[in-house]
Amino acid sequence: VQLVESGGGLVQPGESLRLSCAASGFTFTTYAMRWYRQAPGKERELVATISSAGGSTIYADSVKGRFTISRDNIRNTVYLQMNSLKPEDTAVYYCYAVWGINNYWGQGTQVTVSA
């Protein structure tokens, strides 16, 4: 099983990034997918969730209206489009797959928002 995130980097406030998470080794279409983030010295925070078929999404209040989660069940990939980025969005972003008691984590990708 692998979840491989990509797309992180250093951007200025107000700019955008799109994170990708490529999944393999499990039945992707069965799993709900989530993005979490963890800033230095803080607890890991749930950012966004998308259902297995992609028809339902949930966002943390802190990113609502700025971030969009989506998935491509042909390419076994989940995305996080992040617009209007703020310095407080700086964190390591993790991809997470869950189905019942089964769950997998990616290794994380760093996002830094700084002028």
Sequence and secondary structure as in RCSB ss.txt:
>XXXX:A:sequence
VQLVESGGGLVQPGESLRLSCAASGFTFTTYAMRWYRQAPGKERELVATISSAGGSTIYADSVKGRFTISRDNIR
NTVYLQMNSLKPEDTAVYYCYAVWGINNYWGQGTQVTVSA
>XXXX:A:secstr
 EEEEE  EEE TT  EEEEEEEESS GGGSEEEEEEE TTS  EEEEEE TTS  EEE TTTTTTEEEEEETTT
TEEEEEE S  GGG EEEEEEEEETTEEEE   EEEEE  
